[in-house]
């Protein structure tokens, strides 16, 4: 996939890349978080993506930008919470990753 030259399209492209990567990492979170934190992170990421599109299409987007800012911060906090709880150490529902690998995965998603 080629990178878009339009700055607005580049933001959408980066957000899509992050969501695709995030879903791969979330599939390895512990099974008991499937409908908890994983679902919250996914929903927040999808909301951020939708709000970015909405901001690009609205003429007056001050309130949309405010909602985007809040939802983006919530997404950052959910991703951080998963890291602090050690969920990036999991692979196939077992805690068998090195801390350096968990940190690398967390850093890749940190936005």
Buried (B, 14 or more C-beta within 10 A) or exposed (E): EEEEEEEEEEBBBBBEEBBEEBEEBBEBBBEEBEEEBBEBBBBBBBBBBEBBBBBEEEEEBEEBBEBBEEBBEBBBEBBEEBBEEEBBBBBEBEEEBEEEEBBEBBEBBEE
